[in-house]
Amino acid sequence: EQAKYKGYSDKTVVRMLLNVFPAQFFLYILNALLGTVNGIVISGTQPVQALSALALCSTVSTLGAVLSITISTGMVILCGHKVGSGNGNDIKKVMNTALVMAIITGLAATALLLVFRVPIAYILGANSEILEYTVDYLTGLAIGVLPAILISPRTARLLMDGFPRAIEANAINVGRASFSVMPMPCKS
């Protein structure tokens, strides 16, 4: 395992970064577009209260992304330390631990969002006019939070294992965005 990570020249590192950039750039653009589509669909098909609920819940979406990126970054840093110290055999252990942490974090976040939807909606600033929309939107986020939290650690692992074009690992973003829109009830 360690031999796989030895002997990187500056040219190899630059080539690896250039291989990773298009996939990561595409994923960030896709995620931004999906967020925009979310807003367009809701604003075009639902009353203004639904769009207000979407805006309130964006904080929860951001928190999920922060948790995912934090776990992923920690995993990459620890793997770098393992390689640098000559303990390349421990890399899989670090990766598996990060994956388990992401799963536990995602399940805990799902449970918290489902159980405490109404208090969370009030904490986010929902009033009686948009409470139902906010709770519905939080339900959608709860359904998608586990896959969303798994995105960054899984992608980092695929990239470190030599699969820089691992876009398919993040296709779950499409499902997450769909879940964000689906639970919004149609109100007249």
N, C-alpha and C positions, 0 to 999 in steps of 0.2 A: 504494500500500500504506500509506504513512504517513498519508494523509488519513483512512483508516479508523479510526485510533487517536487522532485529534485531537479536541479539543472535548468531552471528557467532563466533565460537570458532576457535582457531588456526588450529585444525584438519579440520574443515569445509572449511576454507580458502584454506588450502593446497589441499584438495580434489577437490575444485572448480578449482583451478589453474591446477591441473593435468587433469581434465576433459577438460579444454579449450586448453591445450597445443597441443594435437594431431591434433585438427582441425586447429588451427592457423599454426602449423608447416607444415601441409599438404598444406595449402593455399600458404604459402611462397614458398614451393618447387614447387608447380604447377605454380605459377607465374614465377619463375626462369626458369622452363622448357619451358614455353610458350615463354618467351623472347629468349631462345636459339633456339627453333623451328623457331621463326620469322627470326633469323639470318641465320639459315641453309636453310630455304626455299628461302629466298631472294638471298643468295649467290649461291645457286644451280640452280636457275632458271632465275636470272636477271644479268645484267652486273654489274661490280664493282661500277659504279656510284650509283646504287640503294642501295648497301650496305653502301656507303658513306653517302647517304641521311638518311638511318636508324640510323647511328651513330650520325649524326647531330641532329636528332629529339629525341634522347634518353633523352635529357635535358627536353624537353616538357613532356615526359612521367613521368620523375622523379618529375617535378613540380606538375603534377596532383596527384601523390601519396602523395607528401608532403601536398598538400591542404586537401586531404582526411584524412590523419592521424592527421593533426592539428585539424580539426573539431571534429574528433572522440575523440582525447585526451582531448580536451576542454570539450566535453560533459561528458566524464567519470569523470573528475575532478569535474565539477560542480555537477554532481549527487552525488558524494562522499561527497561533502560539504553539500548538501541538507540532505542527510541521517544523517551525523554527527551532524548537527544542529537541527535535529528533524523535518525537513520539508520534509519528505518523499513523501508527496502528490504533491510536485512541480516537482518530477522527470520526470513525463510524459511531463510536459511543457518544461523542458530542452531538453528532447529527441526530441520532436516535433520541437522545435526551431532549434536544430542542423540539423535535417532532412531538414527543409526549407532552412537553410543556405547552406547546401550541394547542394540542387537542384538549388538555385539561383547561387551559385558559378559555378556549372557545366554548366548551361545554358549560363552564361556570358563567361566562357572559350570557350564553343562551338562557340558562336557568334564571339568572338575575333579571334579565330583560322580560322574560315571560311572567315571572312571579311578581315583579315590582313595576309593571308597565304604567299603572296609574300614578303611583308616587313619582316615578321617573318623569312622566309627562308633566306633572306639576313642577318638579324641580327645573325642567327645561324651560318653563314659562308658559305652559299651556293654560288657557282659561276655559271656561265652560263652553265657549263657542267653538273651539278647535280641539277640545279634549278627545272626543271620539276619533277624530282623524289622526291625532298624535298617537293614541293608543294602538290604532290599526297599523300605523306606519312602524311603530316600535315592534309590533308582532312580526311584520315582514323582515325587519332588521334582525330580530332574534333568530328567525329561521335561517338567515344567511350569514350569521356572524361566524360560525365554526368554519365553513369553507373559506370565508374572507380572511380569517386569521391564519389559515393554513397556506395561503397563497405565497407569501414572501419566504417563509422557511423552506417550503417545498421547492420553490424556484431556485433559491440559493443552493440547495443541496444538488439539484440537477446541474446547475452551472458548475459547481465545484467538482462534480463527477464527470465533467467534460461534455455536457449537453447544452451548449450555449443557445441553441434555438429551441428551447423548451417552452415555447409559447403555449402549446396544448395543455401544459400543467396549469395555466392560468385561465383556461376557457371557462372555468367555474365563475369568473367575473360576470359573464353573461347571465348565468342563473341567479347570481346574487342581485344583479340589477333588476331582473324580472321579479324576484321576490319583493323587492322594495316597492314596486308599483302595484303588484297584484292585490295585496290586502286592502288597498284603498277602496272603500265602498262607494258606489255611485249614489250621490245624494242629489235631490232636485231642489 
